[in-house]
Amino acid sequence: MGTEISVDLSIVNARAPLRALADVTLSGSDLQVTICRCAVFQKSGGPPWANLPRLPVEKDGKKQFVPLVGLPRELRGRVLDAMLAEYRRKLGAR
């Protein structure tokens, strides 16, 4: 059985390019995990993109973002696609 993905997304009034925050629930045969505070971004006139939660850290004097959740590439792609689909759906419902 594959992994089901459900997205609970809210459009936020925040500093650009942040546009939405989502909680993503992954459900399998005997496991359910929720990844909280996933972000959707969009610059004016550009396409949206999504990220799993990351933590900003400074290394060698440079700001870097370290992922807080690791997923296999295929599942990560499905999660990000589901977030973007829900974001576009919510925008269309406005």
C-alpha positions in Angstrom: 0.0 0.0 0.0 1.3 3.5 -0.9 1.5 6.5 1.3 -1.5 8.8 1.4 -0.8 12.6 1.6 -3.3 15.1 3.0 -2.6 18.8 3.3 -4.1 21.3 5.7 -3.0 24.6 4.2 -3.7 28.2 5.3 -3.0 31.3 3.3 -1.0 33.7 5.5 -0.6 37.5 5.6 3.2 37.5 6.0 6.2 39.2 4.5 6.7 38.2 0.9 7.6 35.8 -0.5 5.9 33.6 2.2 2.3 33.0 1.1 1.0 29.9 3.0 1.8 27.4 5.8 0.7 23.8 5.7 0.6 20.8 7.9 1.1 17.6 5.8 0.0 14.2 7.1 1.5 11.1 5.6 -0.5 7.9 6.2 0.6 4.4 5.6 -0.6 0.9 6.6 0.2 1.3 10.3 1.9 4.7 10.5 0.7 8.3 10.5 3.1 11.3 10.6 2.3 15.0 10.4 4.9 17.5 9.3 4.0 20.9 10.6 4.8 24.4 9.3 5.7 23.5 5.7 5.9 26.7 3.7 4.7 27.9 0.3 6.4 30.9 -1.3 5.6 33.0 -4.3 7.3 36.1 -5.6 5.2 38.7 -7.5 4.4 37.4 -11.0 6.4 34.2 -10.5 5.5 30.5 -9.9 5.0 29.3 -6.4 7.4 26.8 -4.7 7.2 24.8 -1.5 9.6 23.7 1.2 9.6 21.3 4.0 10.5 22.8 7.4 14.1 24.1 7.6 16.2 25.8 10.3 18.4 28.7 9.5 22.0 28.3 10.8 25.2 30.2 10.3 28.2 28.2 9.1 31.5 29.8 8.2 29.9 33.2 8.4 27.1 32.3 5.9 23.5 31.7 6.5 22.3 28.2 5.5 19.1 26.3 5.8 19.2 22.8 7.3 16.3 20.5 6.7 14.4 19.3 9.8 12.7 16.3 8.0 14.3 13.9 5.6 12.1 12.1 3.0 13.0 9.8 0.1 13.2 11.9 -3.1 10.0 10.4 -4.7 7.9 11.0 -1.6 9.3 14.4 -1.0 8.3 15.4 -4.6 4.8 14.0 -4.0 4.5 16.0 -0.8 5.6 19.3 -2.4 3.3 18.7 -5.4 0.4 18.1 -3.1 1.2 21.3 -1.2 1.3 23.4 -4.4 -1.9 21.8 -5.7 -3.7 22.7 -2.4 -2.2 26.3 -2.6 -3.5 26.8 -6.1 -6.9 25.3 -5.1 -7.2 27.7 -2.2 -6.2 30.7 -4.4 -8.9 29.7 -6.9 -11.5 29.5 -4.1 -10.9 33.1 -3.1 
